[in-house]
Amino acid sequence: MKKRLRMKITTVRERTVKVPDALIRAHCPSCNLEVEMFTSAHAAKILQVSVAELSHLIAIGQVHTIETISGSLLVCKDSLLLR
C-alpha cells in the first residue's frame, strides 16, 4: 500500500514601486508629526540651493531629516516651509 504525501508550497513575491518624491510620508521626530518627505536633491531644488548648502542647513538643525534603511536622507517638508 502506497502512502500519499501532501505538500503545500507557498511563494512570496516582493515588488518595489517607485513613489514620487511628494508622496513619501513618514514620521518626523523633530516635528513629532507624520509629514511629507522629500529626497535631498528634491529638497535642494525646492529651496533653490545646492545639495552642499542643504547639507549645511541639516547640520545646523534648520532642516529636519530622517535616514532610511538604505542610508539615504529624507527631508521634512514642514521644516522647509519654516525656513
C-alpha positions in Angstrom: 0.0 0.0 0.0 1.4 3.4 -1.0 1.1 6.4 1.2 0.1 9.8 -0.3 2.2 12.7 0.7 0.5 16.1 0.6 2.7 19.2 0.3 1.8 22.8 0.4 4.1 25.2 -1.3 3.8 28.9 -0.6 5.7 31.5 -2.6 6.2 35.2 -1.7 6.9 37.9 -4.2 8.3 41.3 -3.3 7.7 44.3 -5.6 9.4 47.6 -5.3 7.5 50.6 -6.5 9.0 54.0 -7.2 7.0 56.6 -5.3 7.1 60.2 -6.5 9.0 62.4 -4.0 6.0 64.4 -2.9 4.1 61.2 -1.9 6.6 59.9 0.6 5.1 60.2 4.1 7.0 59.4 7.3 7.2 60.4 10.9 9.5 63.4 11.6 10.9 63.1 15.1 11.6 66.8 15.3 8.1 67.9 14.4 6.6 64.8 16.0 4.1 64.5 13.1 3.6 62.4 10.0 4.6 64.7 7.2 5.6 64.6 3.5 9.2 63.9 3.0 11.5 64.7 0.0 14.8 63.4 -1.2 17.8 65.7 -0.6 18.0 66.5 -4.3 14.3 67.5 -4.4 14.5 69.5 -1.2 17.6 71.4 -2.5 15.6 72.2 -5.7 12.7 73.5 -3.6 15.0 75.8 -1.6 16.9 76.7 -4.7 20.2 75.8 -3.0 23.0 73.3 -3.8 23.0 69.9 -2.1 26.1 71.0 -0.2 24.2 74.1 1.2 21.3 71.8 2.1 23.7 69.6 4.0 24.9 72.6 5.9 21.3 73.6 6.8 20.8 70.0 8.0 24.0 70.1 10.1 22.9 73.3 11.9 19.5 71.9 12.6 17.4 74.3 10.4 16.1 71.4 8.3 14.7 68.1 9.7 15.7 64.8 8.2 15.4 61.1 8.8 17.7 58.4 7.5 16.2 55.5 5.6 17.3 51.8 6.0 19.3 52.2 2.8 21.2 55.2 4.3 19.7 58.0 2.2 18.2 61.1 3.8 14.6 62.2 3.6 13.9 65.9 4.3 10.8 67.0 6.2 8.6 69.3 4.1 7.3 71.2 7.1 10.9 72.2 8.1 11.5 73.5 4.5 8.4 75.7 4.8 9.6 77.2 8.2 12.9 78.3 6.6 
